[in-house]
């Protein structure tokens, strides 16, 4: 009886070990992505589940990705603000970064060169931690002149090339394409997307995020 019980215990132990290993392996495949941004990332004016990060996470899970997204969006944040919190956003459990800052710099007319330096500093942190990055650009308005607009929009492809990151041209591009009724996809402020607008953004940006996941080392 004693020997029989010991054999059962050993077999149960092996089974438990296999289950534990399988569970641990499944956990190891989960990719944690931090989305560092401003109000567009944070989900300004929306219920929590309607925001960019929750909708993107849900979309990715529906595509079969094992992923967890961290909402590191702060409403009103500039590239300087993002730089100040970059190191503690990219904690050891973070596997990849979505970087979507610059809109508030443009709205305030802050120097393009300073914004570039701030974004580069954030990318330096990501490089030091060997994190793949999806850099999300902006469509700058012409309020401060054509030269400013051109200089600001050039920041993103230039940095993407320099740091070898993925690039998504503009956070709001799917709401601003010719023939799109933009008003149907934004809130009353005319700037921030409504839930349907976020869904449209997620649908268009999603494949780039899936590529980011593919670029992540496990």
C-alpha positions as CSV (number, residue, x, y, z in Angstrom):
1,X,0.0,0.0,0.0
2,X,2.8,2.4,0.9
3,X,4.8,1.6,-2.2
4,X,1.6,1.9,-4.4
5,X,0.9,5.3,-2.8
6,X,4.4,6.5,-3.4
7,X,4.1,5.5,-7.1
8,X,0.8,7.4,-7.5
9,X,2.4,10.4,-5.7
10,X,5.4,10.3,-8.1
11,X,3.1,10.1,-11.1
12,X,1.0,12.9,-9.8
13,X,4.1,14.9,-9.2
14,X,5.2,14.4,-12.8
15,X,1.8,15.4,-14.0
16,X,1.8,18.5,-11.9
17,X,5.3,19.4,-13.1
18,X,4.2,19.0,-16.7
19,X,1.1,21.2,-16.1
20,X,3.2,23.8,-14.3
21,X,5.8,23.8,-17.1
22,X,3.0,24.2,-19.7
23,X,1.4,27.0,-17.7
24,X,4.7,28.7,-17.2
25,X,5.5,28.4,-20.9
26,X,2.2,29.9,-21.9
27,X,2.8,32.7,-19.5
28,X,6.2,33.3,-20.9
29,X,4.7,33.9,-24.4
30,X,2.6,36.9,-23.2
31,X,4.0,40.2,-24.5
32,X,3.6,43.2,-22.3
33,X,3.4,46.5,-24.3
34,X,3.5,50.0,-22.7
35,X,1.7,52.7,-24.7
36,X,3.5,55.9,-23.8
37,X,1.4,58.9,-25.0
38,X,-1.0,61.8,-24.3
39,X,-4.8,62.1,-24.2
40,X,-5.2,60.1,-27.4
41,X,-3.5,57.1,-25.7
42,X,-5.1,57.8,-22.3
43,X,-8.6,57.8,-23.7
44,X,-9.7,61.3,-22.9
45,X,-13.5,61.8,-22.7
46,X,-14.3,58.1,-23.0
47,X,-15.4,55.3,-20.8
48,X,-12.5,53.1,-19.8
49,X,-13.3,50.2,-22.1
50,X,-13.8,52.6,-25.0
51,X,-10.3,54.0,-24.9
52,X,-7.5,53.3,-27.2
53,X,-5.5,50.9,-25.0
54,X,-8.4,48.7,-23.9
55,X,-9.8,48.5,-27.5
56,X,-6.4,47.7,-28.9
57,X,-5.8,45.0,-26.4
58,X,-9.2,43.5,-27.1
59,X,-8.5,43.6,-30.9
60,X,-5.1,42.0,-30.5
61,X,-6.6,39.2,-28.3
62,X,-9.2,38.6,-30.9
63,X,-6.4,38.1,-33.5
64,X,-4.9,35.4,-31.3
65,X,-2.1,37.5,-29.8
66,X,-1.0,36.8,-26.2
67,X,-0.6,40.4,-25.0
68,X,-1.1,42.8,-22.1
69,X,-1.2,46.5,-22.8
70,X,-0.2,49.1,-20.2
71,X,-1.9,52.5,-20.5
72,X,0.9,55.0,-20.0
73,X,-1.0,57.9,-21.6
74,X,-1.3,61.2,-19.7
75,X,-3.7,63.8,-20.9
76,X,-2.0,67.0,-21.9
77,X,1.5,65.4,-21.9
78,X,4.3,66.7,-24.2
79,X,7.4,65.0,-25.4
80,X,9.2,66.5,-22.4
81,X,6.7,65.0,-20.1
82,X,7.1,61.6,-21.8
83,X,10.9,61.9,-21.5
84,X,10.6,62.6,-17.7
85,X,8.7,59.3,-17.1
86,X,10.3,57.1,-19.8
87,X,12.6,55.2,-17.5
88,X,9.9,54.2,-15.0
89,X,7.4,53.4,-17.7
90,X,9.8,50.9,-19.3
91,X,10.0,48.6,-16.3
92,X,11.6,45.1,-16.6
93,X,8.3,43.5,-17.3
94,X,7.7,45.6,-20.4
95,X,8.6,43.8,-23.7
96,X,7.8,46.5,-26.2
97,X,6.8,50.2,-26.5
98,X,4.3,52.2,-28.5
99,X,5.5,55.8,-28.5
100,X,2.8,58.3,-29.4
101,X,3.7,61.8,-28.3
102,X,4.1,65.2,-30.0
103,X,0.5,66.4,-30.5
104,X,0.6,68.8,-27.5
105,X,4.0,70.1,-28.6
106,X,2.4,71.2,-31.9
107,X,-0.7,72.6,-30.3
108,X,1.6,74.8,-28.1
109,X,4.0,75.7,-30.9
110,X,6.9,74.2,-29.1
111,X,10.2,73.9,-31.1
112,X,10.4,70.9,-33.3
113,X,14.1,70.4,-32.5
114,X,13.3,70.1,-28.8
115,X,10.5,67.6,-29.5
116,X,12.9,65.6,-31.6
117,X,15.5,65.6,-28.8
118,X,12.9,64.5,-26.3
119,X,11.6,61.6,-28.5
120,X,15.2,60.6,-29.1
121,X,15.9,60.5,-25.4
122,X,12.9,58.1,-24.9
123,X,14.1,55.9,-27.8
124,X,17.5,55.8,-26.1
125,X,15.9,54.3,-23.0
126,X,14.1,51.8,-25.2
127,X,17.4,50.9,-27.0
128,X,19.2,50.5,-23.7
129,X,16.6,48.0,-22.6
130,X,16.5,46.3,-26.1
131,X,12.8,47.0,-26.5
132,X,11.3,47.1,-30.0
133,X,9.3,50.3,-30.6
134,X,6.3,51.4,-32.7
135,X,6.8,55.1,-33.2
136,X,3.5,56.9,-33.9
137,X,3.6,60.2,-35.7
138,X,1.2,63.1,-36.0
139,X,-0.3,65.2,-38.7
140,X,0.8,68.7,-37.8
141,X,-1.6,71.6,-38.6
142,X,-0.5,74.6,-40.5
143,X,-1.1,77.1,-37.7
144,X,2.5,78.0,-37.2
145,X,3.4,78.0,-40.9
146,X,4.5,75.5,-43.5
147,X,8.1,75.3,-42.4
148,X,7.1,74.4,-38.8
149,X,4.6,71.8,-40.1
150,X,7.2,70.2,-42.4
151,X,9.9,70.2,-39.7
152,X,7.7,68.6,-37.1
153,X,6.3,65.9,-39.4
154,X,9.8,65.0,-40.5
155,X,10.8,64.1,-37.0
156,X,9.1,60.7,-37.0
157,X,10.4,59.1,-40.2
158,X,13.9,60.4,-39.4
159,X,13.9,58.9,-35.9
160,X,12.3,55.7,-37.1
161,X,15.2,55.3,-39.6
162,X,17.8,56.3,-37.0
163,X,16.6,54.0,-34.3
164,X,15.3,51.2,-36.6
165,X,11.8,51.3,-35.2
166,X,8.5,50.6,-36.8
167,X,6.6,53.7,-37.9
168,X,2.9,54.4,-38.1
169,X,2.6,57.7,-39.9
170,X,-0.1,59.5,-37.8
171,X,-2.3,58.5,-34.9
172,X,-5.4,60.1,-36.4
173,X,-4.7,59.3,-40.1
174,X,-7.6,56.8,-40.4
175,X,-10.0,59.6,-39.4
176,X,-8.5,62.1,-41.8
177,X,-8.3,60.2,-45.1
178,X,-10.0,61.8,-48.1
179,X,-13.7,61.0,-48.2
180,X,-13.9,60.2,-44.5
181,X,-16.6,62.0,-42.5
182,X,-14.2,63.0,-39.7
183,X,-17.0,64.6,-37.6
184,X,-18.7,61.2,-37.3
185,X,-15.6,59.8,-35.5
186,X,-14.6,62.5,-33.1
187,X,-16.0,64.0,-29.9
188,X,-17.6,67.5,-29.7
189,X,-14.2,69.1,-29.3
190,X,-13.4,68.1,-32.9
191,X,-10.1,66.5,-31.9
192,X,-10.4,63.4,-29.7
193,X,-11.9,60.3,-31.2
194,X,-15.2,58.9,-30.0
195,X,-15.6,55.1,-29.4
196,X,-16.2,54.5,-33.1
197,X,-13.2,56.6,-34.0
198,X,-11.0,54.6,-31.7
199,X,-12.3,51.4,-33.2
200,X,-11.3,52.7,-36.6
201,X,-7.8,53.8,-35.4
202,X,-7.3,50.4,-33.7
203,X,-8.3,48.5,-36.9
204,X,-5.8,50.5,-39.0
205,X,-2.9,50.6,-36.5
206,X,-3.5,47.0,-35.3
207,X,-1.4,45.3,-38.0
208,X,1.6,47.5,-37.1
209,X,1.2,46.5,-33.4
210,X,1.1,42.9,-34.5
211,X,4.4,43.4,-36.3
212,X,5.7,45.0,-33.1
213,X,4.8,41.9,-31.2
214,X,6.5,39.7,-33.9
215,X,9.6,41.8,-33.3
216,X,9.6,41.2,-29.6
217,X,12.2,38.8,-28.3
218,X,10.8,36.3,-25.8
